[in-house]
Amino acid sequence: MPGNRFLSTLPAGKLRREIVLFRCSVRWLKTRMKASGHEMRKAVPAIIIFLLFTFMAGPTPAAGELRLENGRFVIRYAAVDERLAAELARESLRIRERVIADIGVDFPEKTEVRICPSIEAFREAQPQGTWIPLWAVGVAYPGENLIVLRAPRAVKGSRIDVLDVFAHEFSHISLGRALAGVRVPVWLNEGLAIYEAREWTFSRISVLTRASLMDRLIPLPVLTLSFPAEEGLAELAYAESFMFVSFLINKVGREAFHRLIRDYTRYGDLEGALRRGTGMTLADLEERWLVYLKLRVSWIPIITSVSALWFIAALIFIYGYMRKKRQAERRLIEMGKEEASEEWHPND
């Protein structure tokens, strides 16, 4: 079986709709199964027609029919995704350079990327038949140096940016290969992926702000081995991880972050790597990060409060009124000048 895998999923709203649809389908099927024999006999022709359309439909294009290659990636794709593959071939090198610059550890092997035009092709493209949930849009396998992506056409009703998903998954590949042989902290793995994919949304800002102001943040050591299963806490865990990785790279320093990665790879001791790389323990880093975090989020409730919004609206109204008044005054002056220049003076 393949090694560790890391998923990119649909946005939360789309994910919930997919789950509800699946559960409704299951409930409907259970209801039909409990129906009387007569009703089931009436339903048989419809079921047969459905199965015929399902299995007699034309073959679905598979990933890997065509191939593009640049200096760092081998991209396999179907003919229908030729433009998408060409865009990925152009942009992948830039994204790779950015991710490697942040991690500080490179690797020579080319990464294989499979672009899948359908959910069926997406599942077939997983190594050794690995099961993938319906709502996944990208999967990374660091051990195999492999990324599997769903093309946007394969995700109904969702606007996914393949380049963002690719950046997310490639960060998993790069970090997994940099830290081969040691357990990657979950906050580091997921926080870096969100950081590289620029997946910092207003909903995550809101979640983090609320938790920070109410002193309900999850301690970072808790997020080292796993994330909470409950949806709200999981969203908070992702938001905290992103903000902590951003703090390490941008405030503690990229060079310190590089030392942390190299030291952890060499010794496999996270506490020691943090101390030697940054000069601080995880507890010290967390304390400084909390101060940084409160400074970052404390202004949000101020500018989003009702009184602040009314104050801003009043300022906009006053500015608009004064601007209109000045325009009217300028127009009156111009009209006066025009009238003065058009006056008729008789000859003496």
Secondary structure by P-SEA (a helix, b strand, c coil): cccbbbbbbccaaaaaaaaaaaaaaaaaaaaaaaccaaaaaaaaaaaaaaaaaaaaccccccccccccccccbbbbbcccaaaaaaaaaaaaaaaaaaaaaaacccccbbbbbbbbccaaaaaaaccccccccccccccccccccbbbbbcccccccccccaaaaaaaaaaaaaaaaaaccccccaaaaaaaaaaaaccccaaaaaaaaaaaaaccccccccccccccccaaaaaaaaaaaaaaaaaaaccccaaaaaaaaaaaaacccaaaaaaaaccccaaaaaaaaaaaaaaacccccccccaaaaaaaaaaaaaaaaaaaaaaaaaaaaaaaaaaaaacccccc
